[in-house]
């Protein structure tokens, strides 16, 4: 299935001025003198991006708002995959709202009604609720700082807690609707408290957590699939990918290969949420060894032996790369990340997990940070990615 192309601004309204950059079309004139204020975000998918843009543009033009949207399907895919940063996921259309506009917000929510529960979340913005694809935050329109109480402060775009900075009244809260929380998810996650993000992408997040269910605490890896995350043209999303991985771990156990992969500790599979709890493997990725000049022929020989064992049992990994092979302290090599694995001869997964696997860069090169911490680069443990790629995008 081919995703429809995003519309050119001339298709939306030939009379309205626009500019374009590598990734964006910007339509309408910025509000004179407005350097900070509210930003509205509309997440989109390959299936509805063109339709949503065409539906919302007349409303935004009519309100006289300045807004921007992604130029093409390739940029949309990268944005939703997290290539430009976790905080940028879902920011496919951004409208600048210097002051609250009750009529406009009511009209936008009505227009977005048919798209409830169809789009990814915007991780670092507040939702309007009702499962609408509409989010907001207070931020700078120019640069990376805000002026609050006559003080210049950082505009922190990477944290939900800072979506509305301290000292700024949430003038849009009255237009939101609370969303009920699934008690099953809450109770499950309480058993495995997370203390560190290992990787965050559009499809899922990987976290270092503690298992509190036994007599003693133990480290585990918690992997959460995101509903409508990195939605593909065939309708599959991050939750579908993790359901496939869950089935794969059970298949490995049936074929006597469970000891070659992280053990499946626990799992939750409910509508809109899939969570896997896996054994934490104390090891360093071969990608990290390559980055530090410690990769040896013996590592690759053991990795090849491991792959041959999987293949002999009729299993392919699908994403056998250096980042997904861990060298353990006992001298062994273990495989992690079985989202793309399966039985040889079966159909491959529709979502290729290596879509956002960047090319190798030399140590010290500019890297894409996969963790929620802007300064961390995960290097050890199950599911770590080591150094990653080089794409950049102006934060929204």
Order of alpha helices (4+ residues) and beta strands (2+ residues): alpha-beta-beta-beta-alpha-beta-alpha-beta-alpha-beta-beta-beta-beta-alpha-beta-beta-beta-alpha-beta-beta-beta-alpha-alpha-beta-beta-beta-beta
